[in-house]
Structures are given as C-alpha cells and as structure tokens.
Amino acid sequence: MFPGNNLIYILTWQEHRILRFENRNGKIIEKDRLVWRKEGWGLTHNSINLIISDGSHLLYVANENLEVLRVI
C-alpha cells in the first residue's frame, strides 16, 4: 500500500493483472485497466513506486500506471 493513496495492490501470476483494492472496504477498483505484460512473481513498493518481479534476475520500478521507470 502506498502511503496516502489507501490502496492495496495484488499482482497475478499468469493473468498479467495488477488488482487494486480500496483498503477500507476491500472493493476492487479498475480491475481490467492495469495489465503487466510479464509473469507476476512479486510486488512491493518503496513508498513512491511499485517494484515488480517477473521471476528473472530483473526488478522493474514502475509508477501506479505500470509505466516502467527503470530496471534493476
């Protein structure tokens, strides 16, 4: 969950989706909007951006719209 936006993010493995839930009521928001083109193996954040793993040696730093900002 990002500080201030009160959302919980869940990454699906083979469906290539990132689901966003409202923290207060568990309601899914924008279910079909966020598509991650790689397999989803791990998801965390650094309080500013999402950090996504596809199971490889790479980590993808992305904004809330899944635009990759850098690769580690």
CHARMM internal coordinates of N, CA and C (Angstrom, degrees):
IC EDIT
DIST 1 N 1 CA 1.4456
DIST 1 CA 1 C 1.5278
ANGL 1 N 1 CA 1 C 108.56
DIST 1 C 2 N 1.3051
ANGL 1 CA 1 C 2 N 116.39
DIHE 1 N 1 CA 1 C 2 N 129.43
DIST 2 N 2 CA 1.4561
ANGL 1 C 2 N 2 CA 120.96
DIHE 1 CA 1 C 2 N 2 CA 175.31
DIST 2 CA 2 C 1.5238
ANGL 2 N 2 CA 2 C 109.45
DIHE 1 C 2 N 2 CA 2 C -75.51
DIST 2 C 3 N 1.3064
ANGL 2 CA 2 C 3 N 117.47
DIHE 2 N 2 CA 2 C 3 N 138.15
DIST 3 N 3 CA 1.4645
ANGL 2 C 3 N 3 CA 118.36
DIHE 2 CA 2 C 3 N 3 CA 173.45
DIST 3 CA 3 C 1.5278
ANGL 3 N 3 CA 3 C 110.02
DIHE 2 C 3 N 3 CA 3 C -60.53
DIST 3 C 4 N 1.3116
ANGL 3 CA 3 C 4 N 116.26
DIHE 3 N 3 CA 3 C 4 N 132.51
DIST 4 N 4 CA 1.4545
ANGL 3 C 4 N 4 CA 120.22
DIHE 3 CA 3 C 4 N 4 CA 174.95
DIST 4 CA 4 C 1.5196
ANGL 4 N 4 CA 4 C 115.13
DIHE 3 C 4 N 4 CA 4 C 92.87
DIST 4 C 5 N 1.3474
ANGL 4 CA 4 C 5 N 119.47
DIHE 4 N 4 CA 4 C 5 N -24.41
DIST 5 N 5 CA 1.4636
ANGL 4 C 5 N 5 CA 116.80
DIHE 4 CA 4 C 5 N 5 CA -178.60
DIST 5 CA 5 C 1.5177
ANGL 5 N 5 CA 5 C 112.69
DIHE 4 C 5 N 5 CA 5 C -100.93
DIST 5 C 6 N 1.3323
ANGL 5 CA 5 C 6 N 118.49
DIHE 5 N 5 CA 5 C 6 N -9.65
DIST 6 N 6 CA 1.4541
ANGL 5 C 6 N 6 CA 123.33
DIHE 5 CA 5 C 6 N 6 CA 171.26
DIST 6 CA 6 C 1.5264
ANGL 6 N 6 CA 6 C 113.20
DIHE 5 C 6 N 6 CA 6 C 57.25
DIST 6 C 7 N 1.3372
ANGL 6 CA 6 C 7 N 117.24
DIHE 6 N 6 CA 6 C 7 N 33.25
DIST 7 N 7 CA 1.4589
ANGL 6 C 7 N 7 CA 122.15
DIHE 6 CA 6 C 7 N 7 CA 178.27
DIST 7 CA 7 C 1.5234
ANGL 7 N 7 CA 7 C 110.11
DIHE 6 C 7 N 7 CA 7 C -117.76
DIST 7 C 8 N 1.3056
ANGL 7 CA 7 C 8 N 115.57
DIHE 7 N 7 CA 7 C 8 N 148.94
DIST 8 N 8 CA 1.4586
ANGL 7 C 8 N 8 CA 122.18
DIHE 7 CA 7 C 8 N 8 CA 173.77
DIST 8 CA 8 C 1.5202
ANGL 8 N 8 CA 8 C 107.21
DIHE 7 C 8 N 8 CA 8 C -110.61
DIST 8 C 9 N 1.3371
ANGL 8 CA 8 C 9 N 117.19
DIHE 8 N 8 CA 8 C 9 N 133.70
DIST 9 N 9 CA 1.4606
ANGL 8 C 9 N 9 CA 123.10
DIHE 8 CA 8 C 9 N 9 CA -177.98
DIST 9 CA 9 C 1.5204
ANGL 9 N 9 CA 9 C 109.53
DIHE 8 C 9 N 9 CA 9 C -108.76
DIST 9 C 10 N 1.3331
ANGL 9 CA 9 C 10 N 115.95
DIHE 9 N 9 CA 9 C 10 N 136.46
DIST 10 N 10 CA 1.4632
ANGL 9 C 10 N 10 CA 122.16
DIHE 9 CA 9 C 10 N 10 CA 176.07
DIST 10 CA 10 C 1.5173
ANGL 10 N 10 CA 10 C 108.08
DIHE 9 C 10 N 10 CA 10 C -129.83
DIST 10 C 11 N 1.3310
ANGL 10 CA 10 C 11 N 115.85
DIHE 10 N 10 CA 10 C 11 N 131.08
DIST 11 N 11 CA 1.4642
ANGL 10 C 11 N 11 CA 122.93
DIHE 10 CA 10 C 11 N 11 CA -179.37
DIST 11 CA 11 C 1.5207
ANGL 11 N 11 CA 11 C 109.00
DIHE 10 C 11 N 11 CA 11 C -102.36
DIST 11 C 12 N 1.3309
ANGL 11 CA 11 C 12 N 117.38
DIHE 11 N 11 CA 11 C 12 N 127.55
DIST 12 N 12 CA 1.4586
ANGL 11 C 12 N 12 CA 120.79
DIHE 11 CA 11 C 12 N 12 CA 176.89
DIST 12 CA 12 C 1.5231
ANGL 12 N 12 CA 12 C 109.74
DIHE 11 C 12 N 12 CA 12 C -92.62
DIST 12 C 13 N 1.3041
ANGL 12 CA 12 C 13 N 116.13
DIHE 12 N 12 CA 12 C 13 N 147.29
DIST 13 N 13 CA 1.4608
ANGL 12 C 13 N 13 CA 121.87
DIHE 12 CA 12 C 13 N 13 CA -172.78
DIST 13 CA 13 C 1.5232
ANGL 13 N 13 CA 13 C 111.99
DIHE 12 C 13 N 13 CA 13 C -74.12
DIST 13 C 14 N 1.3186
ANGL 13 CA 13 C 14 N 117.49
DIHE 13 N 13 CA 13 C 14 N -63.03
DIST 14 N 14 CA 1.4581
ANGL 13 C 14 N 14 CA 120.18
DIHE 13 CA 13 C 14 N 14 CA -172.86
DIST 14 CA 14 C 1.5237
ANGL 14 N 14 CA 14 C 113.90
DIHE 13 C 14 N 14 CA 14 C -100.17
DIST 14 C 15 N 1.3055
ANGL 14 CA 14 C 15 N 117.97
DIHE 14 N 14 CA 14 C 15 N -16.30
DIST 15 N 15 CA 1.4700
ANGL 14 C 15 N 15 CA 120.35
DIHE 14 CA 14 C 15 N 15 CA 178.33
DIST 15 CA 15 C 1.5219
ANGL 15 N 15 CA 15 C 112.05
DIHE 14 C 15 N 15 CA 15 C -82.23
DIST 15 C 16 N 1.3363
ANGL 15 CA 15 C 16 N 116.99
DIHE 15 N 15 CA 15 C 16 N -12.14
DIST 16 N 16 CA 1.4716
ANGL 15 C 16 N 16 CA 122.25
DIHE 15 CA 15 C 16 N 16 CA 176.78
DIST 16 CA 16 C 1.5201
ANGL 16 N 16 CA 16 C 112.63
DIHE 15 C 16 N 16 CA 16 C 60.35
DIST 16 C 17 N 1.3091
ANGL 16 CA 16 C 17 N 116.39
DIHE 16 N 16 CA 16 C 17 N 40.92
DIST 17 N 17 CA 1.4635
ANGL 16 C 17 N 17 CA 121.94
DIHE 16 CA 16 C 17 N 17 CA -179.91
DIST 17 CA 17 C 1.5166
ANGL 17 N 17 CA 17 C 110.52
DIHE 16 C 17 N 17 CA 17 C -119.97
DIST 17 C 18 N 1.3015
ANGL 17 CA 17 C 18 N 115.19
DIHE 17 N 17 CA 17 C 18 N 150.45
DIST 18 N 18 CA 1.4504
ANGL 17 C 18 N 18 CA 121.23
DIHE 17 CA 17 C 18 N 18 CA 166.39
DIST 18 CA 18 C 1.5225
ANGL 18 N 18 CA 18 C 105.91
DIHE 17 C 18 N 18 CA 18 C -117.25
DIST 18 C 19 N 1.3215
ANGL 18 CA 18 C 19 N 114.82
DIHE 18 N 18 CA 18 C 19 N 118.22
DIST 19 N 19 CA 1.4501
ANGL 18 C 19 N 19 CA 121.02
DIHE 18 CA 18 C 19 N 19 CA -179.95
DIST 19 CA 19 C 1.5198
ANGL 19 N 19 CA 19 C 108.44
DIHE 18 C 19 N 19 CA 19 C -94.93
DIST 19 C 20 N 1.3089
ANGL 19 CA 19 C 20 N 115.88
DIHE 19 N 19 CA 19 C 20 N 140.75
DIST 20 N 20 CA 1.4542
ANGL 19 C 20 N 20 CA 120.78
DIHE 19 CA 19 C 20 N 20 CA 176.36
DIST 20 CA 20 C 1.5302
ANGL 20 N 20 CA 20 C 108.22
DIHE 19 C 20 N 20 CA 20 C -117.38
DIST 20 C 21 N 1.3175
ANGL 20 CA 20 C 21 N 114.62
DIHE 20 N 20 CA 20 C 21 N 129.93
DIST 21 N 21 CA 1.4512
ANGL 20 C 21 N 21 CA 121.33
DIHE 20 CA 20 C 21 N 21 CA 179.81
DIST 21 CA 21 C 1.5155
ANGL 21 N 21 CA 21 C 109.50
DIHE 20 C 21 N 21 CA 21 C -117.07
DIST 21 C 22 N 1.3240
ANGL 21 CA 21 C 22 N 115.36
DIHE 21 N 21 CA 21 C 22 N 144.52
DIST 22 N 22 CA 1.4513
ANGL 21 C 22 N 22 CA 119.59
DIHE 21 CA 21 C 22 N 22 CA 171.63
DIST 22 CA 22 C 1.5223
ANGL 22 N 22 CA 22 C 107.74
DIHE 21 C 22 N 22 CA 22 C -74.24
DIST 22 C 23 N 1.3030
ANGL 22 CA 22 C 23 N 117.44
DIHE 22 N 22 CA 22 C 23 N 128.93
DIST 23 N 23 CA 1.4571
ANGL 22 C 23 N 23 CA 122.44
DIHE 22 CA 22 C 23 N 23 CA -175.63
DIST 23 CA 23 C 1.5258
ANGL 23 N 23 CA 23 C 112.35
DIHE 22 C 23 N 23 CA 23 C -63.21
DIST 23 C 24 N 1.3010
ANGL 23 CA 23 C 24 N 117.75
DIHE 23 N 23 CA 23 C 24 N -33.72
DIST 24 N 24 CA 1.4672
ANGL 23 C 24 N 24 CA 120.79
DIHE 23 CA 23 C 24 N 24 CA -174.44
DIST 24 CA 24 C 1.5238
ANGL 24 N 24 CA 24 C 113.35
DIHE 23 C 24 N 24 CA 24 C -73.34
DIST 24 C 25 N 1.3451
ANGL 24 CA 24 C 25 N 117.65
DIHE 24 N 24 CA 24 C 25 N -41.24
DIST 25 N 25 CA 1.4612
ANGL 24 C 25 N 25 CA 119.01
DIHE 24 CA 24 C 25 N 25 CA -173.70
DIST 25 CA 25 C 1.5249
ANGL 25 N 25 CA 25 C 113.96
DIHE 24 C 25 N 25 CA 25 C -122.43
DIST 25 C 26 N 1.3076
ANGL 25 CA 25 C 26 N 119.08
DIHE 25 N 25 CA 25 C 26 N -0.78
DIST 26 N 26 CA 1.4585
ANGL 25 C 26 N 26 CA 121.92
DIHE 25 CA 25 C 26 N 26 CA 178.39
DIST 26 CA 26 C 1.5139
ANGL 26 N 26 CA 26 C 114.74
DIHE 25 C 26 N 26 CA 26 C 73.03
DIST 26 C 27 N 1.3152
ANGL 26 CA 26 C 27 N 118.75
DIHE 26 N 26 CA 26 C 27 N 11.81
DIST 27 N 27 CA 1.4575
ANGL 26 C 27 N 27 CA 123.31
DIHE 26 CA 26 C 27 N 27 CA -179.14
DIST 27 CA 27 C 1.5304
ANGL 27 N 27 CA 27 C 110.10
DIHE 26 C 27 N 27 CA 27 C -74.63
DIST 27 C 28 N 1.3421
ANGL 27 CA 27 C 28 N 116.13
DIHE 27 N 27 CA 27 C 28 N 132.40
DIST 28 N 28 CA 1.4628
ANGL 27 C 28 N 28 CA 120.54
DIHE 27 CA 27 C 28 N 28 CA 176.01
DIST 28 CA 28 C 1.5236
ANGL 28 N 28 CA 28 C 108.67
DIHE 27 C 28 N 28 CA 28 C -73.55
DIST 28 C 29 N 1.3374
ANGL 28 CA 28 C 29 N 115.60
DIHE 28 N 28 CA 28 C 29 N 134.66
DIST 29 N 29 CA 1.4617
ANGL 28 C 29 N 29 CA 119.41
DIHE 28 CA 28 C 29 N 29 CA 174.56
DIST 29 CA 29 C 1.5238
ANGL 29 N 29 CA 29 C 108.95
DIHE 28 C 29 N 29 CA 29 C -122.60
DIST 29 C 30 N 1.2912
ANGL 29 CA 29 C 30 N 116.46
DIHE 29 N 29 CA 29 C 30 N 142.98
DIST 30 N 30 CA 1.4633
ANGL 29 C 30 N 30 CA 123.08
DIHE 29 CA 29 C 30 N 30 CA 175.74
DIST 30 CA 30 C 1.5291
ANGL 30 N 30 CA 30 C 111.79
DIHE 29 C 30 N 30 CA 30 C 52.04
DIST 30 C 31 N 1.3230
ANGL 30 CA 30 C 31 N 117.09
DIHE 30 N 30 CA 30 C 31 N 49.76
DIST 31 N 31 CA 1.4593
ANGL 30 C 31 N 31 CA 122.23
DIHE 30 CA 30 C 31 N 31 CA -174.56
DIST 31 CA 31 C 1.5210
ANGL 31 N 31 CA 31 C 113.80
DIHE 30 C 31 N 31 CA 31 C -57.59
DIST 31 C 32 N 1.2989
ANGL 31 CA 31 C 32 N 117.97
DIHE 31 N 31 CA 31 C 32 N -43.89
DIST 32 N 32 CA 1.4607
ANGL 31 C 32 N 32 CA 120.36
DIHE 31 CA 31 C 32 N 32 CA -172.86
DIST 32 CA 32 C 1.5213
ANGL 32 N 32 CA 32 C 113.65
DIHE 31 C 32 N 32 CA 32 C -96.52
DIST 32 C 33 N 1.3033
ANGL 32 CA 32 C 33 N 118.34
DIHE 32 N 32 CA 32 C 33 N 0.27
DIST 33 N 33 CA 1.4539
ANGL 32 C 33 N 33 CA 120.38
DIHE 32 CA 32 C 33 N 33 CA -174.57
DIST 33 CA 33 C 1.5237
ANGL 33 N 33 CA 33 C 113.03
DIHE 32 C 33 N 33 CA 33 C -80.06
DIST 33 C 34 N 1.3245
ANGL 33 CA 33 C 34 N 117.98
DIHE 33 N 33 CA 33 C 34 N -38.22
DIST 34 N 34 CA 1.4532
ANGL 33 C 34 N 34 CA 120.64
DIHE 33 CA 33 C 34 N 34 CA -174.29
DIST 34 CA 34 C 1.5230
ANGL 34 N 34 CA 34 C 110.98
DIHE 33 C 34 N 34 CA 34 C -95.72
DIST 34 C 35 N 1.3184
ANGL 34 CA 34 C 35 N 115.75
DIHE 34 N 34 CA 34 C 35 N 109.63
DIST 35 N 35 CA 1.4683
ANGL 34 C 35 N 35 CA 121.75
DIHE 34 CA 34 C 35 N 35 CA -179.89
DIST 35 CA 35 C 1.5230
ANGL 35 N 35 CA 35 C 108.16
DIHE 34 C 35 N 35 CA 35 C -117.27
DIST 35 C 36 N 1.3336
ANGL 35 CA 35 C 36 N 116.12
DIHE 35 N 35 CA 35 C 36 N 126.24
DIST 36 N 36 CA 1.4574
ANGL 35 C 36 N 36 CA 122.94
DIHE 35 CA 35 C 36 N 36 CA 176.18
DIST 36 CA 36 C 1.5127
ANGL 36 N 36 CA 36 C 106.61
DIHE 35 C 36 N 36 CA 36 C -103.00
DIST 36 C 37 N 1.3242
ANGL 36 CA 36 C 37 N 119.12
DIHE 36 N 36 CA 36 C 37 N 120.32
DIST 37 N 37 CA 1.4692
ANGL 36 C 37 N 37 CA 123.38
DIHE 36 CA 36 C 37 N 37 CA -170.66
DIST 37 CA 37 C 1.5290
ANGL 37 N 37 CA 37 C 114.46
DIHE 36 C 37 N 37 CA 37 C -74.58
DIST 37 C 38 N 1.3092
ANGL 37 CA 37 C 38 N 117.66
DIHE 37 N 37 CA 37 C 38 N -6.58
DIST 38 N 38 CA 1.4596
ANGL 37 C 38 N 38 CA 121.17
DIHE 37 CA 37 C 38 N 38 CA -179.43
DIST 38 CA 38 C 1.5252
ANGL 38 N 38 CA 38 C 108.94
DIHE 37 C 38 N 38 CA 38 C -112.98
DIST 38 C 39 N 1.3441
ANGL 38 CA 38 C 39 N 117.31
DIHE 38 N 38 CA 38 C 39 N 172.38
DIST 39 N 39 CA 1.4537
ANGL 38 C 39 N 39 CA 119.48
DIHE 38 CA 38 C 39 N 39 CA 174.22
DIST 39 CA 39 C 1.5163
ANGL 39 N 39 CA 39 C 109.27
DIHE 38 C 39 N 39 CA 39 C -64.68
DIST 39 C 40 N 1.3032
ANGL 39 CA 39 C 40 N 116.24
DIHE 39 N 39 CA 39 C 40 N 147.51
DIST 40 N 40 CA 1.4528
ANGL 39 C 40 N 40 CA 120.88
DIHE 39 CA 39 C 40 N 40 CA 179.75
DIST 40 CA 40 C 1.5133
ANGL 40 N 40 CA 40 C 111.54
DIHE 39 C 40 N 40 CA 40 C -103.07
DIST 40 C 41 N 1.3133
ANGL 40 CA 40 C 41 N 116.68
DIHE 40 N 40 CA 40 C 41 N 110.14
DIST 41 N 41 CA 1.4651
ANGL 40 C 41 N 41 CA 120.61
DIHE 40 CA 40 C 41 N 41 CA -178.26
DIST 41 CA 41 C 1.5130
ANGL 41 N 41 CA 41 C 112.78
DIHE 40 C 41 N 41 CA 41 C -111.17
DIST 41 C 42 N 1.2887
ANGL 41 CA 41 C 42 N 118.74
DIHE 41 N 41 CA 41 C 42 N -24.39
DIST 42 N 42 CA 1.4539
ANGL 41 C 42 N 42 CA 120.47
DIHE 41 CA 41 C 42 N 42 CA 179.97
DIST 42 CA 42 C 1.5109
ANGL 42 N 42 CA 42 C 110.76
DIHE 41 C 42 N 42 CA 42 C -163.39
DIST 42 C 43 N 1.3217
ANGL 42 CA 42 C 43 N 115.11
DIHE 42 N 42 CA 42 C 43 N 148.07
DIST 43 N 43 CA 1.4581
ANGL 42 C 43 N 43 CA 121.10
DIHE 42 CA 42 C 43 N 43 CA -178.75
DIST 43 CA 43 C 1.5209
ANGL 43 N 43 CA 43 C 108.75
DIHE 42 C 43 N 43 CA 43 C -145.21
DIST 43 C 44 N 1.3109
ANGL 43 CA 43 C 44 N 116.10
DIHE 43 N 43 CA 43 C 44 N 129.26
DIST 44 N 44 CA 1.4560
ANGL 43 C 44 N 44 CA 122.61
DIHE 43 CA 43 C 44 N 44 CA 174.16
DIST 44 CA 44 C 1.5198
ANGL 44 N 44 CA 44 C 107.35
DIHE 43 C 44 N 44 CA 44 C -147.57
DIST 44 C 45 N 1.3078
ANGL 44 CA 44 C 45 N 117.06
DIHE 44 N 44 CA 44 C 45 N -168.00
DIST 45 N 45 CA 1.4625
ANGL 44 C 45 N 45 CA 120.39
DIHE 44 CA 44 C 45 N 45 CA 177.75
DIST 45 CA 45 C 1.5139
ANGL 45 N 45 CA 45 C 109.42
DIHE 44 C 45 N 45 CA 45 C -151.84
DIST 45 C 46 N 1.3129
ANGL 45 CA 45 C 46 N 115.25
DIHE 45 N 45 CA 45 C 46 N 167.34
DIST 46 N 46 CA 1.4624
ANGL 45 C 46 N 46 CA 121.62
DIHE 45 CA 45 C 46 N 46 CA 177.40
DIST 46 CA 46 C 1.5256
ANGL 46 N 46 CA 46 C 110.71
DIHE 45 C 46 N 46 CA 46 C -117.89
DIST 46 C 47 N 1.3061
ANGL 46 CA 46 C 47 N 116.92
DIHE 46 N 46 CA 46 C 47 N 28.44
DIST 47 N 47 CA 1.4693
ANGL 46 C 47 N 47 CA 126.12
DIHE 46 CA 46 C 47 N 47 CA -177.10
DIST 47 CA 47 C 1.5201
ANGL 47 N 47 CA 47 C 113.38
DIHE 46 C 47 N 47 CA 47 C 74.65
DIST 47 C 48 N 1.3302
ANGL 47 CA 47 C 48 N 117.35
DIHE 47 N 47 CA 47 C 48 N -7.61
DIST 48 N 48 CA 1.4621
ANGL 47 C 48 N 48 CA 121.36
DIHE 47 CA 47 C 48 N 48 CA 178.62
DIST 48 CA 48 C 1.5256
ANGL 48 N 48 CA 48 C 110.42
DIHE 47 C 48 N 48 CA 48 C -123.07
DIST 48 C 49 N 1.3292
ANGL 48 CA 48 C 49 N 116.94
DIHE 48 N 48 CA 48 C 49 N -47.46
DIST 49 N 49 CA 1.4651
ANGL 48 C 49 N 49 CA 122.59
DIHE 48 CA 48 C 49 N 49 CA -175.82
DIST 49 CA 49 C 1.5242
ANGL 49 N 49 CA 49 C 110.90
DIHE 48 C 49 N 49 CA 49 C -129.09
DIST 49 C 50 N 1.3272
ANGL 49 CA 49 C 50 N 114.98
DIHE 49 N 49 CA 49 C 50 N 160.51
DIST 50 N 50 CA 1.4547
ANGL 49 C 50 N 50 CA 121.11
DIHE 49 CA 49 C 50 N 50 CA 172.10
DIST 50 CA 50 C 1.5242
ANGL 50 N 50 CA 50 C 109.10
DIHE 49 C 50 N 50 CA 50 C -78.26
DIST 50 C 51 N 1.3152
ANGL 50 CA 50 C 51 N 117.05
DIHE 50 N 50 CA 50 C 51 N 147.71
DIST 51 N 51 CA 1.4592
ANGL 50 C 51 N 51 CA 122.93
DIHE 50 CA 50 C 51 N 51 CA 174.10
DIST 51 CA 51 C 1.5167
ANGL 51 N 51 CA 51 C 105.86
DIHE 50 C 51 N 51 CA 51 C -124.18
DIST 51 C 52 N 1.3347
ANGL 51 CA 51 C 52 N 115.73
DIHE 51 N 51 CA 51 C 52 N 119.91
DIST 52 N 52 CA 1.4577
ANGL 51 C 52 N 52 CA 121.64
DIHE 51 CA 51 C 52 N 52 CA -169.75
DIST 52 CA 52 C 1.5243
ANGL 52 N 52 CA 52 C 110.27
DIHE 51 C 52 N 52 CA 52 C -121.83
DIST 52 C 53 N 1.3333
ANGL 52 CA 52 C 53 N 115.90
DIHE 52 N 52 CA 52 C 53 N 136.60
DIST 53 N 53 CA 1.4542
ANGL 52 C 53 N 53 CA 121.74
DIHE 52 CA 52 C 53 N 53 CA 175.74
DIST 53 CA 53 C 1.5248
ANGL 53 N 53 CA 53 C 109.26
DIHE 52 C 53 N 53 CA 53 C -110.76
DIST 53 C 54 N 1.3392
ANGL 53 CA 53 C 54 N 115.90
DIHE 53 N 53 CA 53 C 54 N 140.82
DIST 54 N 54 CA 1.4598
ANGL 53 C 54 N 54 CA 120.30
DIHE 53 CA 53 C 54 N 54 CA 174.62
DIST 54 CA 54 C 1.5300
ANGL 54 N 54 CA 54 C 110.54
DIHE 53 C 54 N 54 CA 54 C -108.49
DIST 54 C 55 N 1.3218
ANGL 54 CA 54 C 55 N 116.99
DIHE 54 N 54 CA 54 C 55 N 13.82
DIST 55 N 55 CA 1.4521
ANGL 54 C 55 N 55 CA 121.22
DIHE 54 CA 54 C 55 N 55 CA 179.79
DIST 55 CA 55 C 1.5152
ANGL 55 N 55 CA 55 C 113.61
DIHE 54 C 55 N 55 CA 55 C 90.50
DIST 55 C 56 N 1.3158
ANGL 55 CA 55 C 56 N 117.47
DIHE 55 N 55 CA 55 C 56 N -6.19
DIST 56 N 56 CA 1.4618
ANGL 55 C 56 N 56 CA 121.64
DIHE 55 CA 55 C 56 N 56 CA 178.51
DIST 56 CA 56 C 1.5309
ANGL 56 N 56 CA 56 C 109.16
DIHE 55 C 56 N 56 CA 56 C -92.86
DIST 56 C 57 N 1.2912
ANGL 56 CA 56 C 57 N 116.71
DIHE 56 N 56 CA 56 C 57 N -167.13
DIST 57 N 57 CA 1.4578
ANGL 56 C 57 N 57 CA 121.85
DIHE 56 CA 56 C 57 N 57 CA 177.84
DIST 57 CA 57 C 1.5311
ANGL 57 N 57 CA 57 C 112.53
DIHE 56 C 57 N 57 CA 57 C -81.53
DIST 57 C 58 N 1.3185
ANGL 57 CA 57 C 58 N 117.51
DIHE 57 N 57 CA 57 C 58 N 0.43
DIST 58 N 58 CA 1.4559
ANGL 57 C 58 N 58 CA 121.92
DIHE 57 CA 57 C 58 N 58 CA -176.79
DIST 58 CA 58 C 1.5232
ANGL 58 N 58 CA 58 C 111.65
DIHE 57 C 58 N 58 CA 58 C -101.54
DIST 58 C 59 N 1.3288
ANGL 58 CA 58 C 59 N 116.26
DIHE 58 N 58 CA 58 C 59 N 146.23
DIST 59 N 59 CA 1.4540
ANGL 58 C 59 N 59 CA 123.34
DIHE 58 CA 58 C 59 N 59 CA 169.69
DIST 59 CA 59 C 1.5154
ANGL 59 N 59 CA 59 C 107.55
DIHE 58 C 59 N 59 CA 59 C -119.08
DIST 59 C 60 N 1.3122
ANGL 59 CA 59 C 60 N 116.31
DIHE 59 N 59 CA 59 C 60 N 136.84
DIST 60 N 60 CA 1.4567
ANGL 59 C 60 N 60 CA 122.39
DIHE 59 CA 59 C 60 N 60 CA -178.05
DIST 60 CA 60 C 1.5222
ANGL 60 N 60 CA 60 C 109.32
DIHE 59 C 60 N 60 CA 60 C -107.66
DIST 60 C 61 N 1.3101
ANGL 60 CA 60 C 61 N 116.24
DIHE 60 N 60 CA 60 C 61 N 123.56
DIST 61 N 61 CA 1.4649
ANGL 60 C 61 N 61 CA 121.82
DIHE 60 CA 60 C 61 N 61 CA 175.43
DIST 61 CA 61 C 1.5234
ANGL 61 N 61 CA 61 C 106.15
DIHE 60 C 61 N 61 CA 61 C -96.70
DIST 61 C 62 N 1.3367
ANGL 61 CA 61 C 62 N 115.64
DIHE 61 N 61 CA 61 C 62 N 120.27
DIST 62 N 62 CA 1.4604
ANGL 61 C 62 N 62 CA 120.29
DIHE 61 CA 61 C 62 N 62 CA -173.97
DIST 62 CA 62 C 1.5254
ANGL 62 N 62 CA 62 C 110.02
DIHE 61 C 62 N 62 CA 62 C -134.17
DIST 62 C 63 N 1.3231
ANGL 62 CA 62 C 63 N 115.25
DIHE 62 N 62 CA 62 C 63 N 156.32
DIST 63 N 63 CA 1.4556
ANGL 62 C 63 N 63 CA 118.83
DIHE 62 CA 62 C 63 N 63 CA 174.82
DIST 63 CA 63 C 1.5273
ANGL 63 N 63 CA 63 C 109.53
DIHE 62 C 63 N 63 CA 63 C -83.73
DIST 63 C 64 N 1.3251
ANGL 63 CA 63 C 64 N 117.31
DIHE 63 N 63 CA 63 C 64 N -176.94
DIST 64 N 64 CA 1.4657
ANGL 63 C 64 N 64 CA 121.54
DIHE 63 CA 63 C 64 N 64 CA -176.39
DIST 64 CA 64 C 1.5279
ANGL 64 N 64 CA 64 C 113.16
DIHE 63 C 64 N 64 CA 64 C -65.42
DIST 64 C 65 N 1.3356
ANGL 64 CA 64 C 65 N 117.97
DIHE 64 N 64 CA 64 C 65 N -15.95
DIST 65 N 65 CA 1.4665
ANGL 64 C 65 N 65 CA 122.30
DIHE 64 CA 64 C 65 N 65 CA 177.40
DIST 65 CA 65 C 1.5210
ANGL 65 N 65 CA 65 C 111.62
DIHE 64 C 65 N 65 CA 65 C -95.98
DIST 65 C 66 N 1.3248
ANGL 65 CA 65 C 66 N 117.27
DIHE 65 N 65 CA 65 C 66 N 8.92
DIST 66 N 66 CA 1.4669
ANGL 65 C 66 N 66 CA 125.75
DIHE 65 CA 65 C 66 N 66 CA -179.83
DIST 66 CA 66 C 1.5181
ANGL 66 N 66 CA 66 C 113.71
DIHE 65 C 66 N 66 CA 66 C 67.20
DIST 66 C 67 N 1.2987
ANGL 66 CA 66 C 67 N 117.69
DIHE 66 N 66 CA 66 C 67 N 23.24
DIST 67 N 67 CA 1.4512
ANGL 66 C 67 N 67 CA 121.36
DIHE 66 CA 66 C 67 N 67 CA 172.51
DIST 67 CA 67 C 1.5194
ANGL 67 N 67 CA 67 C 106.87
DIHE 66 C 67 N 67 CA 67 C -79.80
DIST 67 C 68 N 1.3382
ANGL 67 CA 67 C 68 N 116.36
DIHE 67 N 67 CA 67 C 68 N 119.80
DIST 68 N 68 CA 1.4637
ANGL 67 C 68 N 68 CA 120.78
DIHE 67 CA 67 C 68 N 68 CA -177.93
DIST 68 CA 68 C 1.5237
ANGL 68 N 68 CA 68 C 109.45
DIHE 67 C 68 N 68 CA 68 C -71.11
DIST 68 C 69 N 1.3107
ANGL 68 CA 68 C 69 N 115.38
DIHE 68 N 68 CA 68 C 69 N 123.85
DIST 69 N 69 CA 1.4682
ANGL 68 C 69 N 69 CA 121.77
DIHE 68 CA 68 C 69 N 69 CA -179.12
DIST 69 CA 69 C 1.5181
ANGL 69 N 69 CA 69 C 111.46
DIHE 68 C 69 N 69 CA 69 C -94.29
DIST 69 C 70 N 1.3255
ANGL 69 CA 69 C 70 N 115.71
DIHE 69 N 69 CA 69 C 70 N -34.15
DIST 70 N 70 CA 1.4716
ANGL 69 C 70 N 70 CA 120.42
DIHE 69 CA 69 C 70 N 70 CA 176.03
DIST 70 CA 70 C 1.5136
ANGL 70 N 70 CA 70 C 109.33
DIHE 69 C 70 N 70 CA 70 C -164.54
DIST 70 C 71 N 1.3186
ANGL 70 CA 70 C 71 N 115.24
DIHE 70 N 70 CA 70 C 71 N 163.53
DIST 71 N 71 CA 1.4592
ANGL 70 C 71 N 71 CA 122.41
DIHE 70 CA 70 C 71 N 71 CA 179.06
DIST 71 CA 71 C 1.5228
ANGL 71 N 71 CA 71 C 107.70
DIHE 70 C 71 N 71 CA 71 C -121.97
DIST 71 C 72 N 1.3102
ANGL 71 CA 71 C 72 N 115.83
DIHE 71 N 71 CA 71 C 72 N 131.94
DIST 72 N 72 CA 1.4668
ANGL 71 C 72 N 72 CA 121.05
DIHE 71 CA 71 C 72 N 72 CA -179.94
DIST 72 CA 72 C 1.5266
ANGL 72 N 72 CA 72 C 108.03
DIHE 71 C 72 N 72 CA 72 C -108.69
END
COOR INIT
IC SEED 1 N 1 CA 1 C
IC BUILD
